[in-house]
Amino acid sequence: MSDPVWSAVLTLALAGWVFSILALIFRAFPERDKFLRPEAGRWGGVALFFFLLWVVALINA
């Protein structure tokens, strides 16, 4: 039986992970042949956080 709280966290973490990966792509690469390292680090960290939260929620749901 799944826990409804962890299932909600699972769904939100997946949505946050997908959003942060899209933000990473569009913010770190604003135009052709241009890479913004601070933006990549920021959004990469957010993506990593949501990915780890998703894995923890998978284990506990």
N, CA, C and O atoms as a DFTB+ gen file, in Angstrom:
244 C
 N C O
     1  1       0.842      -1.174       0.000
     2  2       0.000       0.000       0.000
     3  2       0.888       1.238       0.000
     4  3       1.874       1.302       0.734
     5  1       0.543       2.195      -0.804
     6  2       1.375       3.390      -0.882
     7  2       0.897       4.449       0.114
     8  3      -0.283       4.528       0.453
     9  1       1.836       5.243       0.561
    10  2       1.552       6.331       1.480
    11  2       1.154       7.558       0.661
    12  3       1.903       7.959      -0.230
    13  1      -0.005       8.166       0.934
    14  2      -0.451       9.290       0.111
    15  2       0.449      10.526       0.206
    16  3       0.583      11.272      -0.764
    17  1       1.059      10.740       1.359
    18  2       1.941      11.902       1.508
    19  2       3.185      11.724       0.645
    20  3       3.580      12.643      -0.072
    21  1       3.801      10.549       0.711
    22  2       4.997      10.309      -0.100
    23  2       4.658      10.267      -1.582
    24  3       5.484      10.632      -2.418
    25  1       3.467       9.832      -1.910
    26  2       3.052       9.852      -3.313
    27  2       2.928      11.277      -3.828
    28  3       3.295      11.565      -4.968
    29  1       2.414      12.165      -2.994
    30  2       2.331      13.584      -3.379
    31  2       3.728      14.192      -3.513
    32  3       3.998      14.938      -4.453
    33  1       4.606      13.869      -2.573
    34  2       5.985      14.353      -2.652
    35  2       6.656      13.822      -3.912
    36  3       7.404      14.539      -4.576
    37  1       6.385      12.572      -4.233
    38  2       6.933      11.942      -5.437
    39  2       6.517      12.704      -6.688
    40  3       7.352      12.982      -7.549
    41  1       5.247      13.040      -6.796
    42  2       4.743      13.760      -7.958
    43  2       5.338      15.164      -8.045
    44  3       5.752      15.598      -9.121
    45  1       5.383      15.871      -6.921
    46  2       5.939      17.221      -6.919
    47  2       7.440      17.218      -7.210
    48  3       7.946      18.106      -7.896
    49  1       8.143      16.223      -6.688
    50  2       9.584      16.144      -6.933
    51  2       9.876      15.861      -8.402
    52  3      10.824      16.412      -8.961
    53  1       9.076      15.012      -9.030
    54  2       9.268      14.735     -10.447
    55  2       9.003      15.983     -11.281
    56  3       9.759      16.291     -12.202
    57  1       7.926      16.702     -10.958
    58  2       7.620      17.940     -11.679
    59  2       8.724      18.976     -11.468
    60  3       9.109      19.667     -12.411
    61  1       9.229      19.089     -10.254
    62  2      10.325      20.021      -9.974
    63  2      11.594      19.649     -10.703
    64  3      12.323      20.524     -11.170
    65  1      11.867      18.355     -10.806
    66  2      13.060      17.891     -11.508
    67  2      12.968      18.215     -12.997
    68  3      13.919      18.731     -13.584
    69  1      11.835      17.915     -13.598
    70  2      11.651      18.199     -15.029
    71  2      11.739      19.700     -15.285
    72  3      12.415      20.127     -16.221
    73  1      11.067      20.501     -14.466
    74  2      11.110      21.955     -14.625
    75  2      12.529      22.493     -14.479
    76  3      12.957      23.343     -15.260
    77  1      13.260      22.000     -13.479
    78  2      14.610      22.515     -13.257
    79  2      15.571      22.110     -14.373
    80  3      16.489      22.866     -14.691
    81  1      15.382      20.938     -14.972
    82  2      16.213      20.548     -16.107
    83  2      15.922      21.452     -17.307
    84  3      16.842      21.873     -18.008
    85  1      14.644      21.747     -17.540
    86  2      14.297      22.670     -18.626
    87  2      14.853      24.067     -18.360
    88  3      15.358      24.721     -19.272
    89  1      14.761      24.522     -17.115
    90  2      15.323      25.825     -16.755
    91  2      16.842      25.822     -16.933
    92  3      17.414      26.811     -17.393
    93  1      17.487      24.728     -16.575
    94  2      18.932      24.611     -16.769
    95  2      19.296      24.756     -18.247
    96  3      20.230      25.476     -18.599
    97  1      18.560      24.077     -19.089
    98  2      18.857      24.126     -20.524
    99  2      18.667      25.543     -21.066
   100  3      19.535      26.063     -21.767
   101  1      17.544      26.159     -20.744
   102  2      17.239      27.461     -21.330
   103  2      17.973      28.619     -20.662
   104  3      18.212      29.636     -21.312
   105  1      18.338      28.501     -19.385
   106  2      19.042      29.583     -18.699
   107  2      20.556      29.496     -18.888
   108  3      21.218      30.523     -19.035
   109  1      21.103      28.302     -18.888
   110  2      22.556      28.152     -19.006
   111  2      23.028      28.325     -20.440
   112  3      24.184      28.679     -20.674
   113  1      22.148      28.081     -21.399
   114  2      22.477      28.249     -22.813
   115  2      21.507      29.251     -23.432
   116  3      20.600      28.852     -24.162
   117  1      21.680      30.557     -23.153
   118  2      20.693      31.537     -23.628
   119  2      20.714      31.745     -25.144
   120  3      19.694      32.093     -25.740
   121  1      21.854      31.537     -25.754
   122  2      21.961      31.661     -27.205
   123  2      23.057      30.739     -27.702
   124  3      23.790      30.149     -26.908
   125  1      23.166      30.618     -28.984
   126  2      24.124      29.692     -29.586
   127  2      25.558      30.064     -29.191
   128  3      25.933      31.237     -29.209
   129  1      26.344      29.061     -28.839
   130  2      27.752      29.204     -28.456
   131  2      27.964      30.089     -27.230
   132  3      29.009      30.727     -27.106
   133  1      26.991      30.136     -26.325
   134  2      27.130      30.900     -25.089
   135  2      26.708      30.022     -23.925
   136  3      25.645      29.402     -23.958
   137  1      27.551      29.971     -22.890
   138  2      27.292      29.151     -21.714
   139  2      27.485      30.010     -20.471
   140  3      28.540      30.617     -20.290
   141  1      26.479      30.062     -19.622
   142  2      26.548      30.839     -18.382
   143  2      26.759      29.885     -17.209
   144  3      25.836      29.199     -16.771
   145  1      27.981      29.857     -16.718
   146  2      28.349      28.924     -15.658
   147  2      27.592      29.145     -14.345
   148  3      27.170      28.164     -13.732
   149  1      27.401      30.385     -13.885
   150  2      26.643      30.551     -12.623
   151  2      25.209      30.042     -12.725
   152  3      24.703      29.423     -11.788
   153  1      24.556      30.295     -13.845
   154  2      23.190      29.797     -14.035
   155  2      23.172      28.270     -14.087
   156  3      22.271      27.633     -13.542
   157  1      24.163      27.698     -14.740
   158  2      24.237      26.235     -14.828
   159  2      24.435      25.626     -13.440
   160  3      23.818      24.611     -13.116
   161  1      25.280      26.230     -12.631
   162  2      25.493      25.728     -11.275
   163  2      24.258      25.841     -10.414
   164  3      23.932      24.928      -9.655
   165  1      23.573      26.957     -10.532
   166  2      22.368      27.181      -9.742
   167  2      21.276      26.180     -10.120
   168  3      20.735      25.492      -9.254
   169  1      20.955      26.099     -11.402
   170  2      19.882      25.203     -11.830
   171  2      20.292      23.739     -11.757
   172  3      19.445      22.867     -11.563
   173  1      21.574      23.463     -11.910
   174  2      22.047      22.095     -11.733
   175  2      21.887      21.635     -10.296
   176  3      21.536      20.483     -10.044
   177  1      22.144      22.531      -9.357
   178  2      21.942      22.206      -7.947
   179  2      20.480      21.969      -7.612
   180  3      20.147      21.058      -6.854
   181  1      19.610      22.793      -8.181
   182  2      18.174      22.611      -7.964
   183  2      17.720      21.279      -8.564
   184  3      16.932      20.557      -7.955
   185  1      18.218      20.959      -9.755
   186  2      17.859      19.696     -10.402
   187  2      18.348      18.508      -9.577
   188  3      17.631      17.517      -9.436
   189  1      19.539      18.598      -9.039
   190  2      20.069      17.529      -8.205
   191  2      19.224      17.344      -6.942
   192  3      18.936      16.216      -6.540
   193  1      18.834      18.451      -6.325
   194  2      17.982      18.378      -5.137
   195  2      16.667      17.664      -5.439
   196  3      16.271      16.754      -4.710
   197  1      15.992      18.074      -6.509
   198  2      14.711      17.451      -6.841
   199  2      14.874      15.998      -7.258
   200  3      14.000      15.176      -6.983
   201  1      15.971      15.672      -7.913
   202  2      16.216      14.280      -8.282
   203  2      16.386      13.415      -7.034
   204  3      15.798      12.337      -6.939
   205  1      17.185      13.884      -6.083
   206  2      17.391      13.116      -4.849
   207  2      16.101      13.008      -4.040
   208  3      15.826      11.968      -3.442
   209  1      15.311      14.084      -4.021
   210  2      14.020      14.036      -3.342
   211  2      13.101      13.027      -4.016
   212  3      12.356      12.315      -3.342
   213  1      13.150      12.964      -5.326
   214  2      12.343      11.998      -6.078
   215  2      12.745      10.563      -5.729
   216  3      11.888       9.700      -5.541
   217  1      14.052      10.317      -5.642
   218  2      14.528       8.971      -5.300
   219  2      14.096       8.587      -3.880
   220  3      13.648       7.465      -3.647
   221  1      14.231       9.512      -2.944
   222  2      13.812       9.239      -1.562
   223  2      12.307       8.971      -1.502
   224  3      11.857       8.080      -0.782
   225  1      11.530       9.754      -2.269
   226  2      10.088       9.536      -2.285
   227  2       9.729       8.202      -2.940
   228  3       8.765       7.557      -2.530
   229  1      10.488       7.784      -3.948
   230  2      10.263       6.477      -4.563
   231  2      10.464       5.358      -3.542
   232  3       9.697       4.396      -3.497
   233  1      11.487       5.498      -2.742
   234  2      11.786       4.465      -1.743
   235  2      10.696       4.397      -0.678
   236  3      10.347       3.317      -0.203
   237  1      10.158       5.571      -0.306
   238  2       9.212       5.629       0.822
   239  2       7.747       5.550       0.423
   240  3       6.892       5.338       1.283
   241  1       7.437       5.714      -0.838
   242  2       6.010       5.726      -1.250
   243  2       5.419       4.334      -1.233
   244  3       4.242       4.159      -1.548
